[in-house]
Amino acid sequence: MGEWRDSEDGIGRGRYPYDVDAVLVPAALEAAAQLNESGLLSPYLNAADRTLFSGASQMARVWRAQAPQLFDVVIPRQAAGRAIETYAASQAIAAQPGLAALGPDDLRFHAIALDASGTPIPVMHSDEGFALLFAEPDAERVDRAVTVLMRPFPAGLMTEAGMLVANPAFCAPSLQTRFTRNAYHGTVVWSWQQALFAAGLERQLQRRDLPPGVRSHLLEAQQVLWSAINATRSMNNSELWSWSFDAGHYRVAPFGVAAADADESNAAQLWSTVYLAVKPPHTALNASSDAQVGVLRADSASRQLPER
């Protein structure tokens, strides 16, 4: 409870969510340190407050360095391939695009949460968007995170219906049942999470310290993401939506229409108006969505963003 995947099921019955503990806490500590250093708070702080604020920068550094690695998930390549094939068969979706995009290396991603004992819950998720927007990970981490999530589902999160907020292909079947296309925070698309990821990519592309190869990969990811956003423009103001799979393609399905859907999409959500502020890059505005989805499929089959 207390974070955007607002249910126990939304974080796989975990205790410590990735977005809060690995990103938002250190970002908040950094903001507190900056406010303190600005002097704007000085008239309102007593001696105890000043002592507390003086440690914010050091606390932020510790959280940035130590917290994300607690969520590391590493799955051997062969095991990852088998998991994708098994999960795809269970969902009656195509495994081959994801397998082709997987590459030769072990699969690495951040768990959606830790359980009460600190063990990572191996559900892939879209909350790396928070890290792209509120942090400056080193080039390798940025490249890896974007590479992993932009792969075709169920190897990553991308579908023609949009970027999913969760991928349970690598966890136990008993947990997979909590992350279905009928679950509120399951294998569904949330409009604002796509926008968050788009804003995060834009922020990372504004950095001057990323190598040309990484920038190129981010630009490719940006193009693919905005292609999916533009292709589902009619749903952009919806809270979330689901999908169906037919004749090799993912198709948008309004959430709440199917009898098995856990709830219905709320049409009056402030965060669903996010595209008033988050705008596509110029190239994505003027490019054909269908052509760019074709580029995604071709690129996935022919070459991969490297996992270093």
VEXDREN-2710 file (C-alpha; in Angstrom, 1 decimal):
% VEXDREN-2710
k/r/px/py/pz
1/MET/0.0/0.0/0.0
2/GLY/1.0/3.6/-0.4
3/GLU/2.5/3.6/-3.9
4/TRP/0.9/3.7/-7.3
5/ARG/0.4/0.0/-7.7
6/ASP/-2.0/0.4/-4.8
7/SER/-2.7/-3.2/-3.7
8/GLU/-0.8/-6.1/-2.3
9/ASP/-1.2/-7.9/-5.6
10/GLY/0.1/-4.9/-7.6
11/ILE/3.6/-5.6/-6.2
12/GLY/3.3/-9.3/-6.1
13/ARG/2.5/-9.5/-2.4
14/GLY/5.8/-7.8/-1.7
15/ARG/6.8/-5.5/1.2
16/TYR/9.3/-3.1/-0.3
17/PRO/8.4/-1.6/-3.8
18/TYR/11.2/-0.9/-6.3
19/ASP/9.9/2.6/-7.3
20/VAL/9.6/3.9/-3.7
21/ASP/12.8/2.4/-2.3
22/ALA/15.2/2.5/-5.2
23/VAL/14.1/5.8/-6.8
24/LEU/11.7/8.0/-5.0
25/VAL/13.3/7.9/-1.5
26/PRO/16.8/9.0/-2.8
27/ALA/15.1/11.6/-5.1
28/ALA/13.2/13.0/-2.1
29/LEU/16.4/13.1/0.0
30/GLU/18.3/14.9/-2.8
31/ALA/15.4/17.4/-3.1
32/ALA/15.5/18.0/0.7
33/ALA/19.3/18.6/0.6
34/GLN/18.9/21.1/-2.3
35/LEU/16.2/22.9/-0.4
36/ASN/18.4/23.1/2.7
37/GLU/21.4/24.3/0.7
38/SER/19.3/27.0/-1.0
39/GLY/18.7/28.7/2.4
40/LEU/14.9/29.0/1.8
41/LEU/14.2/26.8/4.8
42/SER/16.6/28.5/7.2
43/PRO/14.0/30.8/8.9
44/TYR/11.9/27.7/9.7
45/LEU/14.4/25.3/11.0
46/ASN/15.5/24.7/14.6
47/ALA/18.8/23.2/15.6
48/ALA/17.6/19.6/15.5
49/ASP/16.1/20.2/12.0
50/ARG/19.4/21.6/10.7
51/THR/21.2/18.6/12.0
52/LEU/18.7/16.3/10.3
53/PHE/18.8/18.2/7.0
54/SER/22.6/18.3/7.0
55/GLY/22.7/14.5/6.6
56/ALA/20.3/14.4/3.6
57/SER/23.0/14.4/0.9
58/GLN/24.9/11.5/2.5
59/MET/21.7/9.6/3.0
60/ALA/20.8/10.1/-0.6
61/ARG/24.2/8.8/-1.8
62/VAL/23.8/5.7/0.3
63/TRP/20.3/5.0/-1.0
64/ARG/21.4/5.6/-4.7
65/ALA/24.3/3.3/-4.3
66/GLN/22.9/0.5/-2.2
67/ALA/19.1/0.2/-2.7
68/PRO/18.8/-0.6/-6.5
69/GLN/21.1/-3.5/-6.3
70/LEU/18.9/-5.2/-3.7
71/PHE/16.3/-5.6/-6.5
72/ASP/18.6/-7.2/-9.0
73/VAL/17.3/-10.2/-10.8
74/VAL/19.6/-12.4/-13.0
75/ILE/18.1/-15.3/-15.0
76/PRO/20.4/-17.5/-17.1
77/ARG/19.8/-17.1/-20.8
78/GLN/18.5/-20.7/-21.4
79/ALA/16.2/-20.5/-18.3
80/ALA/14.9/-17.1/-19.5
81/GLY/14.1/-18.6/-23.0
82/ARG/12.3/-21.5/-21.5
83/ALA/10.3/-19.2/-19.2
84/ILE/9.2/-17.1/-22.2
85/GLU/8.2/-20.1/-24.2
86/THR/6.2/-21.6/-21.3
87/TYR/4.5/-18.3/-20.4
88/ALA/3.7/-17.5/-24.1
89/ALA/2.0/-20.9/-24.5
90/SER/-0.1/-20.4/-21.3
91/GLN/-1.3/-17.0/-22.7
92/ALA/-1.7/-18.2/-26.3
93/ILE/0.6/-15.4/-27.5
94/ALA/3.7/-15.5/-29.8
95/ALA/7.0/-16.3/-28.1
96/GLN/9.3/-15.9/-31.1
97/PRO/9.6/-12.1/-31.3
98/GLY/10.6/-12.0/-27.7
99/LEU/13.0/-14.9/-28.0
100/ALA/14.6/-13.3/-31.1
101/ALA/15.2/-10.1/-29.1
102/LEU/16.6/-11.8/-26.0
103/GLY/20.2/-11.9/-27.2
104/PRO/22.9/-14.3/-25.9
105/ASP/23.4/-12.9/-22.4
106/ASP/21.7/-13.6/-19.1
107/LEU/18.5/-11.6/-18.5
108/ARG/18.9/-8.9/-15.9
109/PHE/16.2/-6.6/-14.6
110/HIS/15.0/-5.0/-11.3
111/ALA/12.3/-6.9/-9.4
112/ILE/9.0/-5.2/-8.8
113/ALA/9.5/-5.5/-5.0
114/LEU/11.2/-7.4/-2.3
115/ASP/9.3/-9.7/0.0
116/ALA/9.4/-9.5/3.8
117/SER/12.7/-11.3/3.9
118/GLY/14.3/-9.1/1.3
119/THR/14.1/-11.6/-1.6
120/PRO/13.4/-10.0/-5.0
121/ILE/10.0/-10.8/-6.6
122/PRO/11.0/-11.4/-10.3
123/VAL/8.2/-9.5/-12.0
124/MET/9.5/-7.2/-14.8
125/HIS/7.8/-3.8/-14.6
126/SER/7.6/-0.3/-16.1
127/ASP/8.7/1.6/-13.0
128/GLU/12.2/2.1/-14.5
129/GLY/10.5/5.2/-15.9
130/PHE/10.8/6.7/-12.4
131/ALA/14.6/6.1/-12.5
132/LEU/14.9/7.7/-15.9
133/LEU/13.0/10.7/-14.8
134/PHE/14.3/11.2/-11.3
135/ALA/17.9/9.8/-11.4
136/GLU/21.0/9.8/-13.6
137/PRO/22.1/6.2/-13.6
138/ASP/25.4/5.4/-15.3
139/ALA/25.4/4.8/-19.0
140/GLU/25.4/1.0/-18.6
141/ARG/22.4/0.9/-16.3
142/VAL/20.4/3.3/-18.5
143/ASP/21.2/1.2/-21.6
144/ARG/20.4/-2.1/-19.9
145/ALA/17.1/-0.9/-18.4
146/VAL/15.8/0.5/-21.7
147/THR/17.0/-2.4/-23.7
148/VAL/15.3/-5.0/-21.5
149/LEU/11.9/-3.2/-21.2
150/MET/11.6/-2.3/-24.9
151/ARG/11.9/-5.9/-26.0
152/PRO/8.6/-7.5/-27.3
153/PHE/6.4/-9.0/-24.6
154/PRO/6.9/-11.6/-23.0
155/ALA/10.6/-11.0/-23.1
156/GLY/10.1/-7.3/-22.3
157/LEU/7.1/-5.0/-22.0
158/MET/6.4/-3.8/-25.5
159/THR/3.2/-4.7/-27.5
160/GLU/1.3/-3.1/-30.3
161/ALA/-1.3/-2.1/-27.7
162/GLY/1.3/-0.2/-25.7
163/MET/3.9/-0.7/-22.9
164/LEU/2.7/-3.1/-20.3
165/VAL/3.1/-2.2/-16.6
166/ALA/4.1/-5.8/-15.6
167/ASN/5.5/-9.0/-17.1
168/PRO/5.3/-12.0/-14.8
169/ALA/6.8/-14.5/-17.3
170/PHE/9.8/-15.1/-15.0
171/CYS/8.0/-15.8/-11.7
172/ALA/6.2/-18.8/-10.3
173/PRO/2.9/-19.8/-12.0
174/SER/1.1/-19.1/-8.7
175/LEU/2.2/-15.5/-8.9
176/GLN/1.5/-15.2/-12.6
177/THR/-2.2/-15.6/-11.9
178/ARG/-2.1/-12.3/-10.0
179/PHE/-0.7/-10.5/-13.1
180/THR/-3.1/-11.2/-15.9
181/ARG/-4.6/-9.0/-18.5
182/ASN/-7.7/-8.8/-16.4
183/ALA/-5.9/-7.6/-13.3
184/TYR/-5.9/-3.9/-12.4
185/HIS/-2.1/-3.8/-12.2
186/GLY/-1.4/-6.9/-14.3
187/THR/-0.3/-7.2/-17.9
188/VAL/-2.2/-4.1/-18.9
189/VAL/-1.3/-0.7/-20.3
190/TRP/-1.5/2.5/-18.1
191/SER/-1.5/5.7/-20.1
192/TRP/0.4/7.8/-17.6
193/GLN/3.1/5.1/-17.2
194/GLN/3.8/5.3/-20.9
195/ALA/4.1/9.0/-20.6
196/LEU/6.3/8.7/-17.5
197/PHE/8.7/6.5/-19.5
198/ALA/8.6/8.9/-22.5
199/ALA/9.4/11.8/-20.2
200/GLY/12.2/9.8/-18.6
201/LEU/13.8/9.0/-22.0
202/GLU/13.6/12.7/-22.9
203/ARG/15.4/13.6/-19.7
204/GLN/18.1/11.1/-20.2
205/LEU/18.6/12.3/-23.8
206/GLN/19.3/15.8/-22.4
207/ARG/22.4/14.5/-20.6
208/ARG/25.8/15.4/-22.1
209/ASP/27.7/12.4/-20.5
210/LEU/26.1/9.5/-22.4
211/PRO/28.2/7.8/-25.1
212/PRO/26.9/8.1/-28.7
213/GLY/26.0/4.4/-28.8
214/VAL/23.7/4.7/-25.8
215/ARG/22.1/7.9/-27.1
216/SER/21.4/6.1/-30.3
217/HIS/19.7/3.3/-28.4
218/LEU/17.6/5.7/-26.4
219/LEU/16.5/7.5/-29.6
220/GLU/15.5/4.2/-31.1
221/ALA/13.5/3.3/-27.9
222/GLN/11.9/6.8/-28.0
223/GLN/10.8/6.3/-31.5
224/VAL/9.3/2.8/-30.8
225/LEU/7.6/4.0/-27.6
226/TRP/6.0/7.0/-29.3
227/SER/4.9/4.8/-32.2
228/ALA/2.9/2.7/-29.7
229/ILE/1.6/5.8/-28.0
230/ASN/0.4/7.3/-31.3
231/ALA/-1.1/4.1/-32.4
232/THR/-3.3/4.0/-29.3
233/ARG/-4.1/7.7/-29.3
234/SER/-7.8/7.1/-28.9
235/MET/-7.0/5.5/-25.5
236/ASN/-4.6/8.1/-24.2
237/ASN/-7.0/9.7/-21.8
238/SER/-8.1/6.4/-20.4
239/GLU/-6.8/5.2/-17.1
240/LEU/-5.7/1.9/-18.4
241/TRP/-6.6/-0.7/-21.0
242/SER/-6.1/-4.4/-21.8
243/TRP/-5.5/-6.3/-25.0
244/SER/-6.3/-9.3/-27.0
245/PHE/-4.0/-11.4/-29.3
246/ASP/-5.3/-12.4/-32.7
247/ALA/-3.6/-13.5/-36.0
248/GLY/-0.2/-12.6/-34.5
249/HIS/-1.1/-9.1/-33.4
250/TYR/-1.9/-7.4/-30.1
251/ARG/-5.2/-5.4/-30.2
252/VAL/-6.4/-2.8/-27.7
253/ALA/-9.3/-4.0/-25.4
254/PRO/-11.0/-1.5/-23.1
255/PHE/-10.5/-2.5/-19.4
256/GLY/-13.7/-3.4/-17.6
257/VAL/-15.5/-4.8/-20.6
258/ALA/-14.5/-8.4/-20.1
259/ALA/-16.4/-10.3/-17.5
260/ALA/-13.1/-11.4/-15.9
261/ASP/-11.8/-7.9/-15.5
262/ALA/-11.1/-7.0/-11.9
263/ASP/-12.6/-3.5/-12.2
264/GLU/-13.3/-0.9/-14.8
265/SER/-11.2/1.9/-16.2
266/ASN/-11.8/5.2/-14.4
267/ALA/-12.6/7.9/-17.0
268/ALA/-12.0/10.8/-14.6
269/GLN/-8.3/10.5/-13.7
270/LEU/-6.2/13.6/-13.6
271/TRP/-3.0/11.7/-14.5
272/SER/-4.7/10.6/-17.7
273/THR/-4.4/14.1/-19.0
274/VAL/-0.6/13.9/-18.8
275/TYR/-0.2/14.3/-22.6
276/LEU/-1.2/17.9/-22.3
277/ALA/2.4/18.3/-21.0
278/VAL/4.3/15.3/-22.4
279/LYS/4.8/15.9/-26.1
280/PRO/6.2/13.5/-28.7
281/PRO/9.6/14.4/-30.3
282/HIS/9.4/16.1/-33.7
283/THR/10.5/12.9/-35.5
284/ALA/7.8/10.8/-33.9
285/LEU/5.1/13.4/-34.8
286/ASN/5.9/13.2/-38.5
287/ALA/6.7/9.5/-38.9
288/SER/4.3/6.7/-39.8
289/SER/3.3/4.7/-36.7
290/ASP/2.9/1.5/-38.8
291/ALA/6.3/2.0/-40.4
292/GLN/8.0/2.4/-37.0
293/VAL/6.3/-0.7/-35.6
294/GLY/7.7/-2.5/-38.5
295/VAL/11.1/-1.1/-37.7
296/LEU/10.7/-2.5/-34.1
297/ARG/10.0/-6.0/-35.4
298/ALA/12.9/-5.9/-37.8
299/ASP/15.3/-4.5/-35.3
300/SER/14.2/-7.0/-32.7
301/ALA/15.0/-9.8/-35.1
302/SER/18.3/-8.5/-36.5
303/ARG/20.2/-6.8/-33.7
304/GLN/19.8/-6.0/-30.0
305/LEU/20.8/-3.2/-27.7
306/PRO/23.7/-4.8/-25.9
307/GLU/23.5/-5.9/-22.3
308/ARG/26.9/-5.1/-20.9
END
